Amino acid sequence: RERERQTGKHRPYYNQRISGSNRMEPAEQSKLCQNKACGKTFTEKDNYDGACQFHSGHPIFHEGLKGWSCCDKRFTDFTDFMNHPGCTTGRHTDVKPEEPAVAAAANTAVEEVRKPLDKSARIRCTDKKVELATKVSASLTKALEAAKEKEKKEEESMEVKVGQACTNNACKGTYQGPESNEEVCKFHSGSPVFHDNLKFWTCCDKKKTHDFDEFLSMPGCTEGRHRWFKPKEELAKAKQCRYEWYQSGDFIMLSVLAKEIDPQKSSFTANKDSITIKLLYEQVNTFELELHLSKDIVPQECSVTLNSVKADVKLKKAEDCPWEDLVAKISV
């Protein structure tokens, strides 16, 4: 062996053991991360601190708003809620997080105590409300035409970006190129419902679950094409509008300040003591106002004029006397 070492020649050793590094190892299977809002697959080899972006809290659904307990942001649209990126980073996990405990309803009997009716209270009229005569001004017509032209130009300039998520409910598809436009999109055509701790879709209400992750994994019941942008109607959001009033002789003048009111999707109804106003303005904003008036009016003699920046409502008084307030102080 010493001679072999000096000459650099070695005899082959046929009985050498194969080292462990050369041994073929089976490929590690990927796992689905169970962290909220992650949805990615991973292997332990690629798992590290910061690899996962998720929500550490639980989903909250209250009064039409959707959000996560770990974030302050709230959404009215379910797709926006689902696409909201996680606020926490950490490691992927295949262990499902525990669901928050649901408090059991108390069985204690509650005795209802009714307060005596205030003599100054004004009882609401139950008569059916009628549509008020409505006139559209030339200024509003011109403003709506300009807004429509602007919207058309914006739609033409829209460009889908790679990675952009489909806006159809429950679809997890993203835009990867023109070929994505030809893919079959499986989605829910209805709306999500969260009631009595049950979660389901209105389009397939026979499938109900208590588990939020199971609800999210429900496959779509409708097939179609991906939709990369939401229509204006689905972007509508409720907002507050300022309103003011004054009286002139036999009439109460009520003005609601809102630009570009859509006459086809807005309504003004009233009976003798109440008025309801529902507006769609600036294409994506909604406003509702319900007033129980302090005195009676004559709905058949009331009218509405829609201008480019406001709605003027002219209410005919039932009695020729001044009003101290627009709405009843106490109504039942």
Secondary structure, DSSP 8 states (H G I E B T S, - for coil): -HHHHHHT-----TT----GGGS-------EE--SBTT--EE-GGG--TTSEEEBSS-EEEETTEEEETT---EESSHHHHHTS--SEEE---SS-----------------------TT-B----S--EE-EEEE-HHHHHHHHHHHHHHHHHHHH----TT-B--STT---B--SGGGGGS-EEE-SS-EEEETTEEEETTEEEEEES-HHHHHT---SEEE----S--GGGG-EE----EEEEEETTEEEEEEE-SSB-GGG-EEEE-SSEEEEEEEETTTEEEEEEEEBSS-B-GGG-EEEE-SSEEEEEEEBSSSS--S-SB-SSB-
